[in-house]
Amino acid sequence: MSSRQPSAFDWFLMFFLAAIWGASFLFIKRSVAIFNPVQMAMWRMVFATAVYLPIAAVYWSKIDWRRWKPLIVVAFCGSAIPNFFFAVAQQHVNSSLAGVLNSLTPLFTLLIGTAFFSMQFSREKVLGVALGLGGAVLLVLFNASSGVSGNAFFAALCVLATICYAINANTVNTHLRDLPPAGIASAAFVITGGLFLVGLWLSDGWEAAWQHPDGMKGLGYIFYLAAVGTVVGSILYFWLLQRTSAIFATSVTYLLPVGAIAIGALDGEAIGLIDLVGTAVILLGVYLARK
C-alpha cells in the first residue's frame, strides 16, 4: 500500500472538508428540531442516494465490480451502519460526548490498519494520533455548554460507528485507491439505497415530513446535508484517502471541533486561549501522523 507526504493541496482539501462537515452541524441542529435523529438520518441518506444515482450511471462502467467485496464493506461501514448508529445514539447521548467519541476514528484506523491492513507502524504516527485525539477532546470538553453525558450502551454505538469508519478508511486506502472517488461513493449508495428507503418508512419519516408544519423547511435543511455534507463530502473524503493515507484523511475528525469554534467566532463568540492551544495541539498531531 503506497502513500506519500500530503501536499499543500491535500492540507487545503482536509480543511475544506472539515469546513463542509463542520457547517453541517448547523443544519443538523435545525433538522432535529423538526425530525427525530433517525428520521433525519434516513431522509439524508435517501436524498443522498437520489443525488448519487446519476453519478453512478456516469461512473458505472469505470467501477471494477469484481472488487465487490471491498465495495460492500465501504457501503455498509462507510455510511449505512455508522449513520444509523449515530442517529440512534444521539437520542440518548449529547452532542459533546458524540463529538469526543467521533474523534476516536483515527485511533481505530491506526489500530485496525496495523493489525489487519499492513499499515506501517511508527512512533511519530502513534504520537500524532494521541495528540490529535487529546486536542479534540480538549476543545469539545471546553466548549460543551451542557457537559459530556449519555447512556453507556448508546455511547458504545458511537464507538462502534467509529470502528466502522476506520474499517472503511483502511479498505479504501488498501483495495480501492485506483477507482474514481465519485464512483466509489456512488456505488456504495446504490448498494445500500434500498435499506434507507425501508428505514425512512419504518421510522415514520415520510409522515413526519407532511404532518409537521415546518416539514418542508426541514427537508430543505436535510437536502443541503445530503447534497453537500454527504455527497460532496464523501467524494472529497475518498479523494483525500487515495491521495494521502488513512490516518491523515481520518484526522479530519479532529478538525471538526476547530470548525465549530470558527463558525462560533463568525457568529460573534469569543475565542479563548484554550481554543488556540487545543487547535495547535490538533494541528501538531495531524502533522506528526500525516504519513
Secondary structure, DSSP 8 states (H G I E B T S, - for coil): -------HHHHHHHHHHHHHHHHHHHHHHHHTTTS-HHHHHHHHHHHHHHHHHHHHHHHGGGS-GGGHHHHHHHHIIIIIHHHHHHHHHTTTB-HHHHHHHHTTHHHHHHHHHHHHS-----HHHHHHHHHHHHHHHHHHHHH-SS-S-B-HHHHHHHHHHHHHHHHHHHHHHHH-TTS-HHHHHHHHHHHHHHHHHHHHHHTTHHHHHHHSTTHHHHHHHHHHIIIIIIIIHHHHHHHHHHHS-HHHHHTHHHHHHHHHHHHHHHTT----HHHHHHHHHHHHHHHHT--
